Amino acid sequence: MTLSPVPGDGGLAPTIRLDLDRRRRLGMVEAIWGEHKSAEQIALVLAQLQAASELGLVTRVDPAKAEAVAALVAASPQRLVGSPQQTALALVHHQQARCLTRGTLPEADARRGRVVVLGGGSSDLAVAAEAQLALRCHGIACELVLDVGVAGLQRLLDQLENLRSARVLIACAGMEGALPTVLAGLLPQPVIGVPVSVGYGVSAGGQAALMGMLASCAPGLSVVNIDNGYGAAMAALRILQTPGG
């Protein structure tokens, strides 16, 4: 999104240029980073997505901003969404995932394969839930498995049979970030590691987990950026969409 002057109002109004071809080109809906956008900008983005009959997905939205967006949509339906029918489409704040969606999420299609998102502990929940929601927005069957960190390895071992039937595993972990390495050493599926910004001192906001995953001795482990649950979900989606993958 760029901002351009509006003649006569002395300020800036958003000029929205969305990638509305992304679904056709990549099989993905366009997601919007919400943390550094205003409520007004997010409302305008959602309006354009709805006008294009696209599902709206906005990441990193806290409850206060979600309420502000909802108020803008409700207060200015014609300016923001164009018609009463579009106004009625559901705007939902997914608090665990810290995301907004607008529109109906598709039903999961089990034929496309199942993804399991794992979290070492409940501190990883926000990142894991973001990954799960992003996959749900694309009709991917996805299960969330928490509290399987390596500090109590038996909890992970108890889940191995369940995990074997998944096509892709996404492992979210803070502290030293060992969970993806353990998974990639035990199971043959693609494993995508997500370092999470939790932990004391030298954990350094997820840096230790990131470095540990990048230095993993488990061959073939893929790693995304710190707290990037959405990016991990899209990596999994690319794997599922690969013919014969």
N, C-alpha and C positions, 0 to 999 in steps of 0.2 A: 504494500500500500504506500502511495505517495501522497503528499499534501500540496495543494495548489491554492493560490489566492482566489477569493471570490470577490468580484467587483462589487463595491458598494458596502460590504459588510465589515471591512477593515480587519478581517481575520483570515483564518485558514479553514478550509473545508476539505474533507477527504475526497480524493479522486481514487476510486477503488479499481484496481486491475487484478482480478482474480484469475487463477489458472483453471478455467472451467473445462478445459480439454483434458485435464489430468486423468479422469476416469477412463476415457477412451484410450488415451495414450499409455497409461501405466496400470489401469485397473484400480486406482485409488481415488478416494474423494479428497479434495483439498482441505487440509487442516489449517487452522488459524492459530498463531501464537498469541495468547491473550494477555500475558503478564504485563507487557509494556504497551498495550493499547488501551485507550479510554473506553468507557462504556458506550459512548456515542459511536466511536469507530467500530466496535464490535457489533452494535445493533445494525449499522449500515452494511457491514459485511454479511451478516446473517440475512438481511433483506435481499441483497443481490443473489446470494446462494438460493434463497427460496424462489426468487423470480426465475432462476434457471432450473428450478425443480431439482436442486441438489440438496443432499443432507448437509446440515451445518455442524461442524465439529470445531470447537474452540478449546485449546488446552490452556492450562495454568490460569484458571479463573477462581478467585477467592469468593466466599459467600457474599461479601459486600458488593463486589463488582457484579456478580450474578444478579443480585437484587436490582441494581441500577440498570442493567441491561433489560431486565424484565419490565421495569417501570417505563423505560423508553419505548419499548415495543408496544406496551399496552396504551401508553398515552398518545402515541402518534402512529396509529396503524396505517393510515393511507400514505404518509410520507415514508415510513420505514418499510412497509411490506406490500403496499399497492392494492390489496383487496382484503375484505373480511375473511375470505376463505383461507388466505395465506396467514392471516393473523391467528386463526384458530389452531394452526399447527403447533405441536407441543414444543415448548422451550423448557428443557430440563437441566438443572444443575446437579451433576454427579459429584457429590461432596468428597467421597473417598478418592476419586480420580482427579479432582480439581478441574473438571471440564464442563463445558456447556454443550448440549446438542440441541438442534432444532430440526424437527421432522421425525418420521417414523424409522426406527432402526430395523434393518432387514432381519428376517428369520435366519437362524444359523442353518447352513447347508452342510450336513455331515459328510456328504460326498467329497467336499473340498479338503477334508482332513481336519484333525483336531490339534489345537495348540494348548499346551499347559504352561501357565505362567507361575513360576515359583518365587517365593520370597523367604529369605533366611529368617525373618521375624516380622512382627507387626509394624516395626518402624519402616519397613520396605513397602508397606501397603499402598501408599499414594502412587508410587512409581509403578508398582505391579498392576494396580487398578487402572491406571492410564493405558498401559499396554493392553489389558483385557478389553477396555471400552473401545479402543481404536480398532481392535479386531472385530468386535461386535458390530461396529459401524460398517464393516465390509462383509457381514454375513458369515464369519468364521466361527465355528464352534470352539469355545475357549473355556478352560477350567482354571480356577485360581487355587493354588496350594500354598499355604503359609506355614511358618514355623517349622521349616525343615533345614535350618542352618546347621553348619558343621559342628557347632558347640555341643549338639546332641545328635550325633550322626545316625543313631538308630531311627530317628524320626524320618530321615530321608530314605533309609533302607526299607522302611515299611511301605514306602510309596512306589518302589521300583516297578512292581507289576503294573500298577496304574499308569506309570509314565511310559512303559514300553509301547503302549498303543497310540501314543501321540506322534504326530508327524514332525513337530518342531517343539523344542523346549526353550523358554525364555526364563533366565535365572537372574533375579534381582538380589543384590547383596551389598551391604556396607561393610564397615570394619575393614578386615583384610581381603574381603571379596573372594573367598575360596570356593563358594558353592558352585559356580559354573565349571571350575576345573574338576571338581569331584564328579559332577554329572557327566562331563565330557569324557571322563575316564571310565565310566561305568556303562554308558548307553551309546548306541550308534547313531541316533538321530542328530540333526543339526542342533547345536546349543548356542544360544545367543546370550552373552553376558551383559548385564546392565549394572554398572557400579552405582551405588546409592550414597548420597551425601550424609551418612550418619556414622557416628563413631567418635571416640575421644581423641584429643590431641593430634597425634601424627596421622590419624585418619584423614585429616586435612580436607574436610568437605568432600570426600569421595575420591581424592587423589590416590590414596593408598590402595583402595579397591580397584581403581582403574589400572594402576601400574601392575598390581598383582595379576589381574586378568590378562593384560597385554603380555606379561612375562610367563604366562601359564605354560606348563609342560604338556598339557593335554592337546594333542594335535587336532587342528581344525576348529578350535573354539573361535567364534566370532564375538567381537566386543563393540558396543556402541558407547556414546558419550555419557557422562555422568547424569543420572536421573532421566535419561532419555527413553522413557517407556514407549512413547509414540514411535520413535525411530526403530526400536526393537520390534515392535508390532509390524511395521512396514517391511522390515527385513524378513520377518517370518512370512508375510503375505507374498513377497517376491518368490520365496522358496516354494510356497504352495502353488503359485501360478505358473511355475516353470513346468513345461510339458515333461512328464515322466519323473518329475522331482519328488 
